[in-house]
């Protein structure tokens, strides 16, 4: 599994909605992530039981390091 972003948004009812973006580039800038999150909010395309997303809460880049362990 490659790197991915977890983008968390505040919803109309005060809950948190998190979107996962796979195949993330680790060279993406903070400004680009904020801009992308603002575009999601402006589009009003994301909603759930907590209502539409209305604010940015958190963005993290998740990477996984795999280390083989000899067992034989």
C-alpha positions in Angstrom: 0.0 0.0 0.0 1.5 3.3 -1.0 1.3 6.7 0.7 -2.1 8.3 1.1 -3.7 11.4 2.5 -6.4 11.5 5.2 -8.3 14.8 4.8 -10.6 15.6 7.7 -13.5 18.1 7.4 -15.9 19.6 9.8 -19.6 19.1 8.9 -22.7 21.2 9.4 -23.6 19.3 12.5 -20.2 19.6 14.1 -19.0 16.1 13.3 -15.9 15.1 11.4 -15.9 13.5 7.9 -12.5 12.1 6.7 -11.7 11.3 3.1 -8.8 9.1 2.0 -6.9 9.9 -1.1 -4.8 7.0 -2.4 -1.5 7.2 -4.3 -0.5 10.4 -2.7 2.7 12.2 -3.7 4.9 13.1 -0.8 6.0 16.3 -2.7 2.6 18.0 -2.5 2.8 21.3 -0.7 0.7 22.5 2.3 -0.8 25.2 0.0 -1.9 22.7 -2.6 -3.6 20.5 0.1 -5.5 23.5 1.6 -6.6 24.5 -1.9 -7.8 21.0 -2.7 -9.7 20.8 0.6 -11.3 24.2 -0.1 -12.4 23.0 -3.5 -14.1 20.0 -1.9 -15.9 22.3 0.5 -16.9 24.7 -2.3 -18.2 21.9 -4.5 -20.7 20.8 -1.8 -20.3 17.3 -3.3 -19.4 15.6 0.0 -22.1 15.0 2.6 -23.0 12.2 5.0 -25.1 11.7 8.1 -23.5 14.8 9.6 -24.4 17.0 6.7 -22.2 18.7 4.1 -18.5 19.4 4.8 -18.0 23.0 5.8 -14.5 23.5 7.1 -10.9 22.1 7.1 -10.0 20.2 10.2 -6.8 18.2 9.5 -4.7 16.8 6.7 -2.1 14.1 7.2 0.2 12.1 4.8 0.4 8.5 5.8 3.3 6.4 4.7 4.1 2.8 5.6 7.5 1.3 6.0 7.8 -2.4 5.4 10.6 -4.3 7.0 11.0 -8.0 6.2 11.6 -10.2 9.2 13.5 -13.4 8.6 11.5 -16.3 10.0 13.4 -19.3 8.5 
